[in-house]
Amino acid sequence: MRLQWGLFMANKIGIDTNVLVRYIAQDDETQAKIAGDFLENLTLENQGFVNNIVIVETIWVLTRVYKKTRAEMVIILETLFSSSVLIFENLALLWEVLAIYKNTKADFSDLLICKINQMANCQLTVTFDETAFKQAGMVSLTTYPNR
Protein backbone atom coordinates (compact mmCIF):
# COMPACT_ATOMS: atom_id res chain seq x y z
CA MET A 1 0.00 0.00 0.00
CA ARG A 2 1.52 3.33 -1.06
CA LEU A 3 0.84 6.57 0.73
CA GLN A 4 1.25 10.03 -0.69
CA TRP A 5 0.82 13.03 1.58
CA GLY A 6 -1.01 10.79 4.02
CA LEU A 7 -3.55 9.55 1.45
CA PHE A 8 -3.98 6.02 0.18
CA MET A 9 -2.93 5.54 -3.45
CA ALA A 10 -3.48 2.35 -5.42
CA ASN A 11 -0.77 0.63 -7.38
CA LYS A 12 -1.49 0.80 -11.12
CA ILE A 13 -0.50 -1.70 -13.75
CA GLY A 14 -0.89 -0.73 -17.42
CA ILE A 15 -2.85 -3.18 -19.54
CA ASP A 16 -2.16 -3.72 -23.26
CA THR A 17 -4.80 -4.40 -25.90
CA ASN A 18 -3.95 -8.07 -26.31
CA VAL A 19 -4.65 -8.77 -22.63
CA LEU A 20 -8.18 -7.36 -22.90
CA VAL A 21 -8.79 -9.08 -26.23
CA ARG A 22 -7.63 -12.49 -24.96
CA TYR A 23 -9.87 -12.12 -21.90
CA ILE A 24 -12.94 -11.01 -23.88
CA ALA A 25 -12.52 -13.24 -26.94
CA GLN A 26 -11.35 -16.35 -25.06
CA ASP A 27 -9.67 -17.39 -28.31
CA ASP A 28 -6.41 -18.76 -26.96
CA GLU A 29 -6.95 -21.07 -24.01
CA THR A 30 -3.56 -20.51 -22.38
CA GLN A 31 -3.42 -16.73 -22.81
CA ALA A 32 -7.12 -16.32 -21.96
CA LYS A 33 -6.54 -18.12 -18.66
CA ILE A 34 -3.49 -16.00 -17.84
CA ALA A 35 -5.35 -12.79 -18.78
CA GLY A 36 -8.37 -13.90 -16.76
CA ASP A 37 -6.29 -14.75 -13.70
CA PHE A 38 -4.60 -11.36 -13.91
CA LEU A 39 -7.73 -9.25 -14.51
CA GLU A 40 -9.90 -11.15 -12.02
CA ASN A 41 -7.30 -10.66 -9.30
CA LEU A 42 -7.06 -6.89 -9.64
CA THR A 43 -8.22 -5.06 -6.52
CA LEU A 44 -8.85 -1.51 -5.37
CA GLU A 45 -5.28 -1.58 -4.04
CA ASN A 46 -3.82 -3.04 -7.25
CA GLN A 47 -5.73 -1.63 -10.20
CA GLY A 48 -5.32 -1.98 -13.94
CA PHE A 49 -4.84 1.11 -16.11
CA VAL A 50 -6.36 1.22 -19.60
CA ASN A 51 -5.49 4.14 -21.86
CA ASN A 52 -7.57 5.49 -24.77
CA ILE A 53 -5.39 3.80 -27.39
CA VAL A 54 -6.02 0.40 -25.81
CA ILE A 55 -9.79 1.02 -25.88
CA VAL A 56 -9.71 2.00 -29.56
CA GLU A 57 -7.51 -0.96 -30.52
CA THR A 58 -9.69 -3.36 -28.53
CA ILE A 59 -12.81 -2.15 -30.33
CA TRP A 60 -11.07 -2.47 -33.69
CA VAL A 61 -9.89 -6.04 -33.04
CA LEU A 62 -13.21 -7.20 -31.60
CA THR A 63 -15.28 -5.73 -34.43
CA ARG A 64 -12.98 -6.51 -37.36
CA VAL A 65 -11.42 -9.82 -36.34
CA TYR A 66 -14.05 -11.29 -34.01
CA LYS A 67 -17.06 -9.71 -35.76
CA LYS A 68 -18.62 -8.30 -32.58
CA THR A 69 -21.69 -6.23 -33.35
CA ARG A 70 -22.17 -2.63 -32.27
CA ALA A 71 -24.68 -3.81 -29.63
CA GLU A 72 -22.18 -6.36 -28.30
CA MET A 73 -19.47 -3.68 -28.19
CA VAL A 74 -21.73 -1.37 -26.17
CA ILE A 75 -22.23 -4.12 -23.57
CA ILE A 76 -18.50 -4.91 -23.49
CA LEU A 77 -17.57 -1.23 -23.08
CA GLU A 78 -20.21 -0.61 -20.42
CA THR A 79 -18.88 -3.60 -18.50
CA LEU A 80 -15.27 -2.44 -18.77
CA PHE A 81 -16.06 1.19 -17.88
CA SER A 82 -18.10 0.06 -14.85
CA SER A 83 -15.26 -1.93 -13.33
CA SER A 84 -14.09 -0.74 -9.95
CA VAL A 85 -10.61 -2.20 -10.47
CA LEU A 86 -9.85 -0.65 -13.86
CA ILE A 87 -8.74 2.96 -14.19
CA PHE A 88 -9.15 4.69 -17.55
CA GLU A 89 -7.24 7.57 -19.08
CA ASN A 90 -10.39 9.69 -19.13
CA LEU A 91 -13.42 7.75 -17.97
CA ALA A 92 -15.87 10.66 -18.17
CA LEU A 93 -14.86 11.24 -21.79
CA LEU A 94 -15.21 7.54 -22.62
CA TRP A 95 -18.74 7.47 -21.17
CA GLU A 96 -19.62 10.59 -23.17
CA VAL A 97 -18.30 9.05 -26.38
CA LEU A 98 -20.08 5.77 -25.65
CA ALA A 99 -23.40 7.60 -25.26
CA ILE A 100 -22.97 9.13 -28.73
CA TYR A 101 -21.68 5.84 -30.20
CA LYS A 102 -24.90 4.10 -29.09
CA ASN A 103 -27.04 6.51 -31.10
CA THR A 104 -25.01 7.03 -34.29
CA LYS A 105 -23.21 5.02 -36.94
CA ALA A 106 -19.93 6.79 -36.21
CA ASP A 107 -16.87 4.79 -35.20
CA PHE A 108 -15.94 5.03 -31.55
CA SER A 109 -12.44 6.12 -32.58
CA ASP A 110 -13.74 9.00 -34.72
CA LEU A 111 -15.97 10.19 -31.90
CA LEU A 112 -13.08 10.00 -29.46
CA ILE A 113 -10.76 11.89 -31.83
CA CYS A 114 -13.33 14.64 -32.29
CA LYS A 115 -13.99 14.97 -28.54
CA ILE A 116 -10.28 15.00 -27.65
CA ASN A 117 -9.70 17.70 -30.26
CA GLN A 118 -12.58 19.74 -28.82
CA MET A 119 -11.01 19.41 -25.37
CA ALA A 120 -7.78 20.74 -26.90
CA ASN A 121 -9.72 23.83 -28.04
CA CYS A 122 -9.72 22.87 -31.72
CA GLN A 123 -12.43 24.77 -33.55
CA LEU A 124 -13.06 21.72 -35.74
CA THR A 125 -11.61 18.44 -36.91
CA VAL A 126 -11.18 17.78 -40.62
CA THR A 127 -11.38 14.39 -42.31
CA PHE A 128 -11.92 12.62 -45.61
CA ASP A 129 -14.08 9.97 -43.86
CA GLU A 130 -17.71 10.53 -44.89
CA THR A 131 -19.16 8.78 -41.85
CA ALA A 132 -16.93 10.82 -39.55
CA PHE A 133 -18.11 14.14 -40.90
CA LYS A 134 -21.74 13.06 -41.13
CA GLN A 135 -21.95 11.24 -37.80
CA ALA A 136 -19.00 12.20 -35.57
CA GLY A 137 -19.06 15.97 -35.82
CA MET A 138 -16.04 16.37 -38.09
CA VAL A 139 -15.80 18.56 -41.20
CA SER A 140 -15.08 17.27 -44.69
CA LEU A 141 -11.69 18.47 -45.83
CA THR A 142 -12.92 18.38 -49.44
CA THR A 143 -15.34 21.24 -48.66
CA TYR A 144 -13.19 23.13 -46.14
CA PRO A 145 -12.87 26.06 -45.96
CA ASN A 146 -14.84 26.68 -49.17
CA ARG A 147 -13.23 24.47 -51.78
MDAnalysis code that builds the backbone (N, CA, C; Angstrom):
import MDAnalysis as mda
import numpy as np

u = mda.Universe.empty(441, n_residues=147, atom_resindex=np.repeat(np.arange(147), 3), trajectory=True)
u.add_TopologyAttr("name", ["N", "CA", "C"] * 147)
u.add_TopologyAttr("resid", np.arange(1, 148))
u.add_TopologyAttr("resname", ["MET", "ARG", "LEU", "GLN", "TRP", "GLY", "LEU", "PHE", "MET", "ALA", "ASN", "LYS", "ILE", "GLY", "ILE", "ASP", "THR", "ASN", "VAL", "LEU", "VAL", "ARG", "TYR", "ILE", "ALA", "GLN", "ASP", "ASP", "GLU", "THR", "GLN", "ALA", "LYS", "ILE", "ALA", "GLY", "ASP", "PHE", "LEU", "GLU", "ASN", "LEU", "THR", "LEU", "GLU", "ASN", "GLN", "GLY", "PHE", "VAL", "ASN", "ASN", "ILE", "VAL", "ILE", "VAL", "GLU", "THR", "ILE", "TRP", "VAL", "LEU", "THR", "ARG", "VAL", "TYR", "LYS", "LYS", "THR", "ARG", "ALA", "GLU", "MET", "VAL", "ILE", "ILE", "LEU", "GLU", "THR", "LEU", "PHE", "SER", "SER", "SER", "VAL", "LEU", "ILE", "PHE", "GLU", "ASN", "LEU", "ALA", "LEU", "LEU", "TRP", "GLU", "VAL", "LEU", "ALA", "ILE", "TYR", "LYS", "ASN", "THR", "LYS", "ALA", "ASP", "PHE", "SER", "ASP", "LEU", "LEU", "ILE", "CYS", "LYS", "ILE", "ASN", "GLN", "MET", "ALA", "ASN", "CYS", "GLN", "LEU", "THR", "VAL", "THR", "PHE", "ASP", "GLU", "THR", "ALA", "PHE", "LYS", "GLN", "ALA", "GLY", "MET", "VAL", "SER", "LEU", "THR", "THR", "TYR", "PRO", "ASN", "ARG"])
u.atoms.positions = np.array([
    [0.843, -1.168, 0.000],
    [0.000, 0.000, 0.000],
    [0.895, 1.240, 0.000],
    [0.715, 2.113, -0.971],
    [1.515, 3.328, -1.056],
    [0.744, 4.480, -0.435],
    [1.459, 5.363, 0.180],
    [0.844, 6.570, 0.734],
    [1.496, 7.782, 0.109],
    [0.722, 8.781, -0.190],
    [1.247, 10.031, -0.695],
    [0.561, 11.141, 0.071],
    [1.341, 11.937, 0.756],
    [0.822, 13.031, 1.575],
    [-0.269, 12.541, 2.523],
    [-0.075, 11.325, 3.056],
    [-1.013, 10.793, 4.017],
    [-2.262, 10.175, 3.406],
    [-2.371, 10.117, 2.092],
    [-3.549, 9.555, 1.447],
    [-3.208, 8.216, 0.807],
    [-4.164, 7.305, 0.830],
    [-3.976, 6.015, 0.179],
    [-3.940, 6.188, -1.338],
    [-2.992, 5.538, -1.979],
    [-2.931, 5.539, -3.447],
    [-2.772, 4.095, -3.910],
    [-3.554, 3.711, -4.877],
    [-3.479, 2.354, -5.415],
    [-2.257, 2.195, -6.307],
    [-1.772, 0.980, -6.380],
    [-0.765, 0.630, -7.382],
    [-1.502, 0.487, -8.700],
    [-0.883, 0.908, -9.793],
    [-1.493, 0.797, -11.118],
    [-0.590, -0.012, -12.020],
    [-1.214, -0.898, -12.780],
    [-0.498, -1.705, -13.755],
    [-1.145, -1.452, -15.109],
    [-0.374, -0.975, -16.076],
    [-0.890, -0.731, -17.416],
    [-1.254, -2.031, -18.109],
    [-2.347, -1.992, -18.846],
    [-2.845, -3.181, -19.544],
    [-2.822, -2.911, -21.047],
    [-2.229, -3.833, -21.801],
    [-2.163, -3.718, -23.258],
    [-3.405, -4.331, -23.901],
    [-3.639, -3.952, -25.130],
    [-4.802, -4.404, -25.896],
    [-4.943, -5.914, -25.905],
    [-3.842, -6.618, -26.158],
    [-3.950, -8.068, -26.313],
    [-4.416, -8.768, -25.044],
    [-4.168, -8.182, -23.880],
    [-4.648, -8.772, -22.626],
    [-6.171, -8.687, -22.570],
    [-6.722, -7.511, -22.880],
    [-8.185, -7.361, -22.895],
    [-8.817, -8.251, -23.959],
    [-8.222, -8.280, -25.145],
    [-8.787, -9.083, -26.231],
    [-8.783, -10.568, -25.874],
    [-7.676, -11.071, -25.334],
    [-7.625, -12.493, -24.956],
    [-8.701, -12.803, -23.920],
    [-8.886, -11.902, -22.959],
    [-9.872, -12.117, -21.898],
    [-11.291, -12.098, -22.459],
    [-11.590, -11.148, -23.331],
    [-12.938, -11.009, -23.879],
    [-13.225, -12.084, -24.919],
    [-12.294, -12.310, -25.828],
    [-12.523, -13.240, -26.936],
    [-12.392, -14.709, -26.521],
    [-11.589, -14.976, -25.502],
    [-11.351, -16.353, -25.061],
    [-10.943, -17.231, -26.246],
    [-10.046, -16.709, -27.077],
    [-9.670, -17.386, -28.315],
    [-8.398, -18.213, -28.211],
    [-7.636, -18.000, -27.178],
    [-6.405, -18.758, -26.957],
    [-6.479, -19.246, -25.514],
    [-6.674, -20.525, -25.346],
    [-6.951, -21.070, -24.014],
    [-5.894, -20.684, -22.982],
    [-4.633, -20.806, -23.334],
    [-3.563, -20.509, -22.384],
    [-3.520, -19.024, -22.034],
    [-3.494, -18.168, -23.070],
    [-3.419, -16.729, -22.811],
    [-4.707, -16.200, -22.185],
    [-5.856, -16.752, -22.559],
    [-7.125, -16.320, -21.961],
    [-7.130, -16.626, -20.465],
    [-6.601, -17.772, -20.077],
    [-6.540, -18.115, -18.656],
    [-5.603, -17.178, -17.908],
    [-4.451, -16.910, -18.486],
    [-3.489, -16.004, -17.842],
    [-4.097, -14.607, -17.724],
    [-4.711, -14.120, -18.801],
    [-5.346, -12.795, -18.779],
    [-6.468, -12.764, -17.751],
    [-7.274, -13.820, -17.720],
    [-8.370, -13.902, -16.756],
    [-7.874, -13.910, -15.327],
    [-6.855, -14.711, -15.057],
    [-6.291, -14.752, -13.697],
    [-5.795, -13.368, -13.294],
    [-5.122, -12.689, -14.209],
    [-4.598, -11.357, -13.908],
    [-5.738, -10.369, -13.657],
    [-6.659, -10.252, -14.612],
    [-7.728, -9.254, -14.508],
    [-8.672, -9.527, -13.344],
    [-8.974, -10.792, -13.100],
    [-9.900, -11.149, -12.023],
    [-9.277, -11.033, -10.644],
    [-7.971, -10.842, -10.587],
    [-7.297, -10.662, -9.298],
    [-6.885, -9.217, -9.036],
    [-7.286, -8.301, -9.926],
    [-7.063, -6.886, -9.637],
    [-7.949, -6.493, -8.467],
    [-7.478, -5.524, -7.697],
    [-8.219, -5.062, -6.524],
    [-8.205, -3.540, -6.491],
    [-8.893, -2.965, -5.536],
    [-8.850, -1.514, -5.370],
    [-7.451, -1.038, -5.000],
    [-6.653, -1.924, -4.401],
    [-5.277, -1.579, -4.039],
    [-4.304, -1.819, -5.194],
    [-4.645, -2.706, -6.088],
    [-3.817, -3.043, -7.254],
    [-4.714, -3.019, -8.485],
    [-4.805, -1.844, -9.091],
    [-5.735, -1.628, -10.197],
    [-5.028, -1.713, -11.545],
    [-5.820, -1.984, -12.575],
    [-5.317, -1.980, -13.936],
    [-5.606, -0.635, -14.585],
    [-4.669, -0.155, -15.392],
    [-4.840, 1.115, -16.111],
    [-5.015, 0.827, -17.596],
    [-6.071, 1.405, -18.183],
    [-6.364, 1.222, -19.603],
    [-6.399, 2.598, -20.256],
    [-5.497, 2.830, -21.206],
    [-5.490, 4.138, -21.864],
    [-6.415, 4.143, -23.086],
    [-6.641, 5.324, -23.638],
    [-7.566, 5.489, -24.767],
    [-7.157, 4.672, -25.986],
    [-5.864, 4.557, -26.233],
    [-5.395, 3.795, -27.394],
    [-5.784, 2.328, -27.248],
    [-5.653, 1.797, -26.059],
    [-6.023, 0.397, -25.814],
    [-7.519, 0.188, -26.059],
    [-8.341, 1.134, -25.633],
    [-9.789, 1.021, -25.877],
    [-10.064, 0.994, -27.376],
    [-9.477, 1.927, -28.112],
    [-9.715, 2.000, -29.560],
    [-9.218, 0.732, -30.263],
    [-8.035, 0.263, -29.906],
    [-7.505, -0.963, -30.521],
    [-8.379, -2.170, -30.174],
    [-8.841, -2.242, -28.950],
    [-9.686, -3.363, -28.527],
    [-10.976, -3.392, -29.342],
    [-11.592, -2.232, -29.518],
    [-12.813, -2.151, -30.331],
    [-12.519, -2.590, -31.755],
    [-11.421, -2.115, -32.315],
    [-11.068, -2.466, -33.689],
    [-10.910, -3.976, -33.835],
    [-10.142, -4.593, -32.955],
    [-9.887, -6.037, -33.044],
    [-11.194, -6.818, -32.861],
    [-11.988, -6.436, -31.871],
    [-13.207, -7.199, -31.598],
    [-14.241, -7.062, -32.717],
    [-14.298, -5.896, -33.353],
    [-15.283, -5.730, -34.434],
    [-14.777, -6.272, -35.765],
    [-13.506, -6.095, -36.052],
    [-12.976, -6.512, -37.355],
    [-12.584, -7.986, -37.378],
    [-11.921, -8.438, -36.356],
    [-11.421, -9.819, -36.345],
    [-12.465, -10.778, -35.780],
    [-13.107, -10.391, -34.692],
    [-14.048, -11.292, -34.008],
    [-15.504, -10.992, -34.330],
    [-15.727, -10.024, -35.226],
    [-17.061, -9.714, -35.759],
    [-18.100, -9.394, -34.681],
    [-17.666, -8.746, -33.608],
    [-18.617, -8.301, -32.579],
    [-19.491, -7.198, -33.173],
    [-20.762, -7.247, -32.862],
    [-21.688, -6.232, -33.352],
    [-21.562, -4.961, -32.515],
    [-22.153, -3.904, -32.998],
    [-22.173, -2.633, -32.267],
    [-22.854, -2.830, -30.909],
    [-23.962, -3.555, -30.882],
    [-24.679, -3.810, -29.630],
    [-23.803, -4.602, -28.651],
    [-23.089, -5.590, -29.153],
    [-22.178, -6.358, -28.296],
    [-21.061, -5.465, -27.768],
    [-20.542, -4.580, -28.620],
    [-19.469, -3.676, -28.189],
    [-19.956, -2.732, -27.100],
    [-21.181, -2.260, -27.214],
    [-21.732, -1.375, -26.174],
    [-21.746, -2.099, -24.833],
    [-22.189, -3.338, -24.818],
    [-22.232, -4.117, -23.572],
    [-20.820, -4.335, -23.027],
    [-19.896, -4.689, -23.908],
    [-18.501, -4.910, -23.489],
    [-17.923, -3.630, -22.890],
    [-18.114, -2.501, -23.570],
    [-17.566, -1.230, -23.081],
    [-18.220, -0.805, -21.778],
    [-19.530, -0.958, -21.675],
    [-20.209, -0.611, -20.419],
    [-19.678, -1.452, -19.261],
    [-19.425, -2.719, -19.528],
    [-18.881, -3.604, -18.502],
    [-17.479, -3.166, -18.087],
    [-16.630, -2.896, -19.072],
    [-15.274, -2.438, -18.769],
    [-15.295, -1.129, -17.991],
    [-16.048, -0.140, -18.497],
    [-16.064, 1.188, -17.885],
    [-16.659, 1.173, -16.473],
    [-17.464, 0.163, -16.168],
    [-18.102, 0.065, -14.847],
    [-17.234, -0.648, -13.813],
    [-16.126, -1.185, -14.247],
    [-15.261, -1.932, -13.335],
    [-14.666, -1.029, -12.258],
    [-14.674, -1.511, -11.047],
    [-14.088, -0.741, -9.948],
    [-12.581, -0.946, -9.841],
    [-12.043, -1.912, -10.570],
    [-10.610, -2.202, -10.473],
    [-9.828, -1.788, -11.709],
    [-10.520, -1.191, -12.680],
    [-9.849, -0.646, -13.857],
    [-9.936, 0.873, -13.808],
    [-8.819, 1.506, -14.110],
    [-8.740, 2.964, -14.193],
    [-8.547, 3.283, -15.679],
    [-9.241, 4.314, -16.142],
    [-9.150, 4.691, -17.549],
    [-8.530, 6.072, -17.682],
    [-7.911, 6.296, -18.820],
    [-7.237, 7.571, -19.075],
    [-8.179, 8.751, -18.861],
    [-9.395, 8.636, -19.337],
    [-10.387, 9.695, -19.129],
    [-11.763, 9.044, -19.176],
    [-12.192, 8.517, -18.037],
    [-13.423, 7.746, -17.967],
    [-14.651, 8.582, -18.328],
    [-14.718, 9.810, -17.851],
    [-15.873, 10.661, -18.167],
    [-15.993, 10.858, -19.681],
    [-14.868, 11.071, -20.337],
    [-14.863, 11.235, -21.793],
    [-15.310, 9.951, -22.488],
    [-14.831, 8.820, -22.018],
    [-15.214, 7.537, -22.624],
    [-16.716, 7.287, -22.489],
    [-17.284, 7.611, -21.337],
    [-18.735, 7.467, -21.169],
    [-19.487, 8.408, -22.118],
    [-18.988, 9.626, -22.264],
    [-19.618, 10.594, -23.168],
    [-19.591, 10.081, -24.611],
    [-18.440, 9.584, -25.025],
    [-18.304, 9.055, -26.383],
    [-19.191, 7.824, -26.562],
    [-19.244, 6.965, -25.560],
    [-20.079, 5.766, -25.653],
    [-21.556, 6.135, -25.821],
    [-22.011, 7.162, -25.131],
    [-23.405, 7.596, -25.256],
    [-23.716, 8.026, -26.689],
    [-22.780, 8.708, -27.328],
    [-22.968, 9.126, -28.725],
    [-22.872, 7.917, -29.652],
    [-21.905, 7.052, -29.402],
    [-21.681, 5.838, -30.199],
    [-22.944, 4.985, -30.271],
    [-23.666, 4.897, -29.152],
    [-24.897, 4.097, -29.091],
    [-25.958, 4.601, -30.072],
    [-25.949, 5.893, -30.338],
    [-27.035, 6.511, -31.102],
    [-26.649, 6.993, -32.488],
    [-25.456, 6.630, -32.953],
    [-25.013, 7.034, -34.293],
    [-24.379, 5.832, -34.982],
    [-23.958, 6.052, -36.206],
    [-23.212, 5.024, -36.936],
    [-21.725, 5.337, -36.941],
    [-21.334, 6.381, -36.242],
    [-19.925, 6.787, -36.208],
    [-19.078, 5.754, -35.481],
    [-17.827, 5.646, -35.912],
    [-16.874, 4.788, -35.205],
    [-16.539, 5.410, -33.862],
    [-16.327, 4.556, -32.870],
    [-15.938, 5.027, -31.548],
    [-14.670, 5.865, -31.643],
    [-13.727, 5.408, -32.457],
    [-12.441, 6.117, -32.576],
    [-12.630, 7.523, -33.150],
    [-13.496, 7.672, -34.149],
    [-13.742, 8.997, -34.722],
    [-14.392, 9.924, -33.707],
    [-15.331, 9.392, -32.948],
    [-15.973, 10.193, -31.905],
    [-14.956, 10.628, -30.847],
    [-14.095, 9.702, -30.467],
    [-13.079, 10.004, -29.460],
    [-12.093, 11.048, -29.986],
    [-11.665, 10.911, -31.225],
    [-10.760, 11.892, -31.833],
    [-11.395, 13.272, -31.805],
    [-12.642, 13.359, -32.230],
    [-13.334, 14.644, -32.292],
    [-13.458, 15.269, -30.899],
    [-13.830, 14.459, -29.910],
    [-13.987, 14.967, -28.537],
    [-12.645, 15.396, -27.937],
    [-11.601, 14.630, -28.163],
    [-10.277, 15.001, -27.651],
    [-9.828, 16.314, -28.295],
    [-10.067, 16.458, -29.586],
    [-9.696, 17.701, -30.263],
    [-10.496, 18.887, -29.728],
    [-11.775, 18.680, -29.434],
    [-12.581, 19.741, -28.824],
    [-12.010, 20.135, -27.455],
    [-11.599, 19.134, -26.679],
    [-11.008, 19.408, -25.367],
    [-9.695, 20.175, -25.498],
    [-9.022, 20.033, -26.637],
    [-7.776, 20.743, -26.899],
    [-8.036, 22.102, -27.554],
    [-9.292, 22.529, -27.500],
    [-9.720, 23.828, -28.040],
    [-9.597, 23.948, -29.546],
    [-9.676, 22.825, -30.260],
    [-9.722, 22.875, -31.716],
    [-11.111, 23.372, -32.129],
    [-11.141, 24.268, -33.087],
    [-12.426, 24.774, -33.554],
    [-13.186, 23.701, -34.335],
    [-12.447, 22.825, -35.006],
    [-13.063, 21.725, -35.742],
    [-12.014, 20.680, -36.025],
    [-12.483, 19.539, -36.509],
    [-11.608, 18.440, -36.912],
    [-11.953, 18.085, -38.348],
    [-10.945, 18.084, -39.214],
    [-11.179, 17.783, -40.621],
    [-10.860, 16.321, -40.929],
    [-11.556, 15.799, -41.934],
    [-11.384, 14.393, -42.309],
    [-11.813, 14.190, -43.752],
    [-11.406, 13.064, -44.320],
    [-11.918, 12.617, -45.611],
    [-13.003, 11.554, -45.414],
    [-13.152, 11.049, -44.184],
    [-14.080, 9.971, -43.859],
    [-15.515, 10.492, -43.820],
    [-16.330, 10.032, -44.767],
    [-17.707, 10.534, -44.889],
    [-18.541, 10.267, -43.630],
    [-18.410, 9.083, -43.058],
    [-19.165, 8.780, -41.846],
    [-18.721, 9.678, -40.698],
    [-17.443, 9.969, -40.629],
    [-16.929, 10.818, -39.548],
    [-17.477, 12.238, -39.639],
    [-17.584, 12.781, -40.845],
    [-18.109, 14.143, -40.902],
    [-19.632, 14.169, -40.864],
    [-20.281, 13.083, -41.212],
    [-21.745, 13.064, -41.132],
    [-22.245, 12.645, -39.747],
    [-21.479, 11.819, -39.054],
    [-21.950, 11.241, -37.798],
    [-21.140, 11.633, -36.560],
    [-19.867, 11.979, -36.730],
    [-19.000, 12.196, -35.567],
    [-18.706, 13.665, -35.287],
    [-19.266, 14.549, -36.086],
    [-19.061, 15.972, -35.824],
    [-17.830, 16.569, -36.468],
    [-17.212, 15.847, -37.384],
    [-16.042, 16.373, -38.085],
    [-16.495, 17.151, -39.320],
    [-15.536, 17.768, -39.999],
    [-15.804, 18.556, -41.200],
    [-15.050, 17.916, -42.361],
    [-15.710, 17.840, -43.504],
    [-15.078, 17.267, -44.689],
    [-13.983, 18.202, -45.190],
    [-12.785, 17.675, -45.330],
    [-11.686, 18.474, -45.834],
    [-11.884, 18.856, -47.302],
    [-12.677, 18.072, -48.022],
    [-12.918, 18.382, -49.439],
    [-13.787, 19.631, -49.615],
    [-14.503, 20.028, -48.586],
    [-15.335, 21.236, -48.664],
    [-14.834, 22.352, -47.751],
    [-13.723, 22.138, -47.078],
    [-13.193, 23.135, -46.140],
    [-12.041, 23.886, -46.791],
    [-11.909, 25.152, -46.593],
    [-12.873, 26.060, -45.965],
    [-13.945, 26.511, -46.946],
    [-13.797, 26.445, -48.168],
    [-14.837, 26.678, -49.175],
    [-14.280, 26.216, -50.512],
    [-13.872, 24.998, -50.564],
    [-13.225, 24.467, -51.776],
    [-14.151, 24.538, -52.951],
])
